[in-house]
Amino acid sequence: MITENPANGAMRMNFTPKHDQCLERADHARRRAHLASDVRERAECLELEQRWLGLAASYALSDRISLSTQAKASARPGSRILAGRRFI
């Protein structure tokens, strides 16, 4: 879903909760890395952060594709989407 910021008119896409959870976990991993005293533990936490960020990006892409597919299907006269599939 795309929303508009009433303060400045900027458009923002709201992603699924899974996307937001991944970003929260990435942030947690980064904070753990900064607190780690061991070099190996720090590296593992930073690696984990990158994995969470990659998964968040994957969810974001999926959300954008779904939104684009729905917009294209609704733009066609007489079409409708049912369970993720377009029917004419």
C-alpha positions, 0 to 999 in steps of 0.5 A: 500500500502506498500512503502520502505524508500529509506534512510534505506530500511525499509518497511512501510504500508501506511494506508487510510486517515481515519486512519490518521484522527483518529490519528490526532483527537486522538492527538488533544484530548490528547493535550486538556487533557493536557490543561484542568484545570478540572479533569473531562474534562481531563478524558473525553479528554483522553477517547476520545483519546482512542476511536480515537486510537481504531478506527484508529487500526480498520481501520489499521486492515481493510487495512491489511486484504484487502492487504492480500486478494488482495495479495493472490488472485493475487498469484493464477493463473487466478484469479482476484479481482472485487469490493472486490470479487475474481473471478476465 
